[in-house]
Amino acid sequence: MNKQRAFTLIEVMIALTVFVAIAVTITQVSSQSTGGLLSLQDSTIASFVAENRMAELRLAGLPDIGESNDQADMADREWKIHTKVEATSFPDTRRVTISVADMVNKDSYVFSLISIMGKH
């Protein structure tokens, strides 16, 4: 006689449980990796927007003290730029803070750039 041995129901359920646990772990790791990559992409593009705004300010000369809000387009997205220029204790020197947010989430700044600008 031919004896055939098959898996029992308990063995199949244990194997299925192990497979599901591995699949859930892989899904969570992939999700975290994708979220981190998207966050890094947002930060990188926002840094380019802030650096472009800083270059514009430097080319225009010493900026006036005050705050302003602008918009810029980069990478097929709109960005909110908040520029704050403050006086310092040194004459003809300004502290410039540029904060950038995605227009979808205007209240949450993705990147901030701070620099000191002088007259000369």
ChimeraX attribute file (.defattr): number of C-alpha atoms within 10 A of each C-alpha:
attribute: neighborCount
match mode: 1-to-1
recipient: residues
	/A:1	3
	/A:2	4
	/A:3	5
	/A:4	5
	/A:5	6
	/A:6	7
	/A:7	8
	/A:8	8
	/A:9	9
	/A:10	9
	/A:11	11
	/A:12	11
	/A:13	12
	/A:14	11
	/A:15	12
	/A:16	12
	/A:17	12
	/A:18	11
	/A:19	11
	/A:20	12
	/A:21	12
	/A:22	11
	/A:23	11
	/A:24	11
	/A:25	11
	/A:26	11
	/A:27	12
	/A:28	11
	/A:29	11
	/A:30	12
	/A:31	12
	/A:32	11
	/A:33	12
	/A:34	12
	/A:35	12
	/A:36	12
	/A:37	12
	/A:38	12
	/A:39	12
	/A:40	13
	/A:41	12
	/A:42	15
	/A:43	19
	/A:44	14
	/A:45	19
	/A:46	26
	/A:47	19
	/A:48	14
	/A:49	25
	/A:50	27
	/A:51	15
	/A:52	13
	/A:53	20
	/A:54	20
	/A:55	11
	/A:56	11
	/A:57	15
	/A:58	14
	/A:59	10
	/A:60	9
	/A:61	12
	/A:62	16
	/A:63	20
	/A:64	11
	/A:65	13
	/A:66	11
	/A:67	13
	/A:68	11
	/A:69	12
	/A:70	11
	/A:71	14
	/A:72	16
	/A:73	11
	/A:74	11
	/A:75	9
	/A:76	6
	/A:77	11
	/A:78	14
	/A:79	25
	/A:80	23
	/A:81	25
	/A:82	19
	/A:83	22
	/A:84	19
	/A:85	21
	/A:86	15
	/A:87	15
	/A:88	12
	/A:89	7
	/A:90	8
	/A:91	9
	/A:92	13
	/A:93	17
	/A:94	22
	/A:95	16
	/A:96	22
	/A:97	18
	/A:98	24
	/A:99	22
	/A:100	30
	/A:101	24
	/A:102	22
	/A:103	17
	/A:104	11
	/A:105	11
	/A:106	13
	/A:107	11
	/A:108	12
	/A:109	19
	/A:110	20
	/A:111	20
	/A:112	18
	/A:113	16
	/A:114	15
	/A:115	11
	/A:116	13
	/A:117	19
	/A:118	14
	/A:119	11
	/A:120	7
